[in-house]
Amino acid sequence: MRVSGQHPCKHLTFSRTSDYKKTGIGDTIVNKYKALGTALLVAFAHVSAANDVTTLIIPTGPGGGTDTLFRAIARYAEPHLKSTIVVKNAGGAGGSIGVTQLTRAAPDGHTLAGVWMGPITTVPHTIKTSYTLNDYIPVLYIDSAPYVMCVRPDFPAKSGKEFLDLLKSNPDKYSYGTDGVAGPAQLASELIFREYGVKARDIPYRGAGETMPALLGGVIDIYVGSVPPAVAMEKAGTAKCLLLTSAKKSTSLPKATSLDELGMADIELLLWHGLIAPSGTPPDVIRKIQDAFEKAVNAPEIVEFFKTAGVEKSILKGDAFAEHIKKEYEKLGKLIKELGLK
């Protein structure tokens, strides 16, 4: 190939490519192009690296149950997603701050949120939030767990039915401790109590760390909370667990009555966790995320984690998950309004 023309360095005219080499200027030009090529490769590498990072927003502070759960699942999802997952804790306002950040992110699949039911189906009924059901896509419902009602060993009831019958015949005599006003534990309890005709006094606490001592110390009559602390109390002989908020029995607490056994399966309320993405995220991207996280949930280590945490793997995708959210949102919105908690 012939190259002709005036080079920017005057008095030097080249007619053959070999002439570049004779002057040494060719080496400079080649080296500059090599340097440019390297720079471009580095730039593209940075872009690629940026695109290979997925931010997982967790709407709680670090160290809690939801945070621990999603960090564990994310670690096993990374190789299937082919992306580094960076966890970002964004707690506050019942989880609504983190969900708000999710809804404002670009819908490109590089921002997700690992949520529980609170900021999705209860909090929007109690405080003003900037998001609605249309501002995010339900990606994957991952797991669920019931709440359980436990009493001290000397409580005069041996089954869930006897327990509810006693409460019904003694309106407002008994108190129950929960995880906070309009929290899932209170709402799960009130769904059952209203269906059965029970009136009891709710005493809000900040989790099992406060509710358990209150029960054991005689401050409250009933513990309403998650299963693992209840199992510990029952094994220690300091409490007996009588009633689940789930339709199904619990293998961890086989003596506790299920709602199905009382003919009230349709009012169950479970604590659940799931993934959401910004509205507008492409369907093929959603499917990729679903596939990666479902594989992670099926990892033996995560299955064992679920067992230890007292939760059950329960997969719902896309429309099925969205329908679950819609029904629960409407049911709890009505209950919160009736209870005057709005």
N, C-alpha and C positions, 0 to 999 in steps of 0.2 A: 504494500500500500504506500502511496506517495503522499507526503505531507509537504505543502509549500506555503509560503507566505512570510510576512515579516514578524519576527518574534518581538515581543515587547522590549527585549534587550537589543538596542540598535546595533547595526552593522553585522548582525548574525542572521544569515539566511540558510534554511535547511531544505533539502530536497529529498532526503531519505530518513527513515526512522533511525537508521544507524548513526546518522549525524548527531542525534541527540546525545548518544552515548559518548561520542568522541569529545564533546565539550564538557561533559559532566553536568550540564543543565538538565539533560534528560533524567538523570538519576534524581535530581531535585524534584522535578515535576512528578515522576513516578512515586517518589517518597511522599510527596504532598497528597497525591491521590490515595496512596495507601493509608496515610494518616486520616484523610477524610473518610475513607471507607471504614476504618476502625472506629472513628468517632460516630459514624452512622450506626454501626453495629452495636456500639455501646448504648447509643440513644434508644435504638429499637429494643435492646435487652432490658433497659430501664422501663420502657413502656410495657413490654411483655411481663416483666416482673410485677409491675403495678396491676396489670390485668389478672395476674395469678394470685392476687390477695383478695380474700373475701372477709369482710367485716361482719362479725356476729354480735349484734347488740343484745345484751342481757339487761332487762329493765330492773335490776336489783343491784345492791352492793355486792362486792366479792365475798365469797365464803359461805353463802347460804345454800340451801338445798337446790334451788333452781340453777344457781350459778355452777355448782359442782356437777350437776347432771349434764348441762349443756357443754361444759368444758370437756367432760369425758366423751360425750358423743362426737363432738367436733374433732377430737383427735383421731377417731376412727373413720370419720367422714372425709378427711383431707385427701388420702390417696385415691379415693373413688371420685372425688370432685376435681382432683388434679389442681388443687388450689391451697395455698396456705391460709388457714382460718385464724384471724386475729380477733380475740374477744374484747369487746368494749362494754364495760359496765356503765349503765346509765340509770341509776335508781332515782326514786323520788316520785311523789304524787301518785302513790299506788301503782307505779309502773308506767304511768301514762307519759312520762318524760321520754323514756326509751322508745316507746311505740311512736311518739310524735317524731323523733329523730328518724326512725325507720321510714315513716310515710313521706318524709321530705328528701329521702335519698334517691339517687338516680335508679331507675328501674332496669338495671342491666345485669342483675344477678350477683353483683359483688357486695351487696348489703342485705343481710337477713336479720331477723330478730327471733330469739328463742324466748317464748313467752309462756306464761301460765294463764289460767282463766281470768284472773283478777283484772288486769288492764284491758281485757277484751270484752268480757260480758258483765262485769259488775261496776268497775270504776266509772265508766262513762255515764252511769245512772246517778252517781253521787257527787261528782265534780264536773265542771265544764272542761271538756277535752277538745283539742283542735282537729281530731280525726273521727271518722265515721266508719261503718262497716265497709264502705266503698273505697276507702283509702289504702287498703292493703289486700293482698291475696293470701288466703289460707293455703299453705303449701303442704304441710304434713302434721297430722295429729299423731303424737308419738307414744304417749303413755297415759295411764289414769290410775287413780287410787281413791278409795273411799275415806271418809272420815268415820270415826267410831265414837260411841258414847260409852264411857266407863264410869263406874261408881266405886265407892269403898266397899270392902268385903261385907260389912254389916248392913248394907242397904237392903231393904226388904223386898227384893225382886230377884228372880233367878233367870229370867228370859226377857227378850225384847218386848214381848206382849205384856208380861206382868209389869215391866218397867213403865210402858206407856199407859197401861190401865191405872197404875198408881198415880202417875202424874196427872192424868185426866180427872181423877176423883179428888185431887187436891190442888185446885187452881192457884198458881202463883206461890205455892209453898216452896218449891224446889228451884234452885239456881243452877245455871250451867255456864261454864267458862269457855270462851271461844278465842279466836285469833284476832279479834277486833270488830268494831262496828261495821256492819255491811260486808264483813269478810265472808269467804266461802263457808267456813264452819257455822257461822250464825245463820246464813241463808239456808244451808242444808238442813240444819236443825229446825228452822221455822217452817220449811216445806213439809217436814214430817209432822211437826206439832199441829200445824193448821189442818192438815188432812185428818189427823186423829182426834182433833178437838182438845188439844193440850194447851195449857197456859203455864209457861215457866219464865223465870227471870234471867235475862242474858247479862253476864258479867264479862266485859271485854278485857282481854289481856294481849300481850305481844308475843304470842306463840307458846309452844309446849313448855319452854323453860320457865314460864311463869304459871301456866295453867296447872301443870302437874303438882307443884308444891301446894298450890291453892286447894286442890282436891285432897291431897294427902293430909294437909293441915286442917281440914274441916272448914275452910273458908267458903268453898262452893260444894255443891252436892254432886255435880256431874262434870266430867271432863269431856269436851268435844274437840277432837284433834286428829292428827295423823296416826297411822297404824304403828310405826316402829316404837315410839315412846309408850304406847298402850301395851304392846307386847312385853316390853321391859317391866312395866308395872305388874302385869298379870303373872309373869314368871316369878317375880319377887313376892307375889302373894299380897301386894299392897292395894290391888284393885281388881275388879272383875269387869269385863267388857261385854256389854249386853246387846248393843244395836249398831248396825252398820248403816251408812247412808247410801249404800249401793244395792242394786237388785240382786247381785250375786253374793255368794258366801266368800269368806276370806280364808285362804289356807293358813295364814298366819294367826288368825283368831277364829278357829272353827266353831267355837261355842257361841259366838255372837250371831244374833238373828239378822237375816237379810230382809230387805224390803219386799222381795218376792214372796217370802214366807208369810208376810203380813198382808199380801194382796195390794201392795203399793209400789210395785216395780217402776211405774211410769213417773214417779216423782224423784227418782234418784238424782243426786248431784255429786259429781266426782271432781276431785282436783286433777287437772290435766295439764300437760305440756305440749307445745307444738311450735312449728316454724311458720313465720309469715314473711312475705316479701312485699316491696312497694307495688302499688297498683300500676299496671302497665308493663310489668316484667313479662317478656315473651314466653309463650307456652312451652317452647322447646327448652328454654332455660329452666323453667319451673320443673319440667320432667327430669332434667339432669340433676337438679338439686334433690328432688324427691328420691331418685334412684340412689344417690350417694348417701343420703342420710338414712334411708331404709336399710341399706347394707350395713351401715354403722350400727344401727339399733340391733341388728341380728348378730353382731359379733358376740362370741361367748362371754367376753369380759363385760360387755354392757348388759347382757342377759343376767349375769351374776350380780351386777350393780343394781339392777332393777329389783332383784329378789331381796337383796340386803336392805334396800330402801323401802320395801313394802309396796312397790308399784307394779303395775301389769302393762306389758307391751300391748299397745292397742292402736293399730295403724288405720288412719283415715286419710284419704288424699282428695285434693281438689274440691269438687262439688260436694262430696260427702262431708268433708270437714267444714266447708262453708255453711252447709245446711245445719250441722250441729251447732255452730256458733250462732246462727240466726235464731234457732229455736231457744237456745239457752239465754241469749241476749233478751229476747222478748219475755221469757218466763221470769227471769230475775228482775227485769225492769218493772214488771207488774208487782212482784213481791216487795221490792224495795219501796215502791210508791205506797203500797198498802201498809207497810211498817213505818212509814213516815221518816225514812232514812235519807231521803233525797235532799 
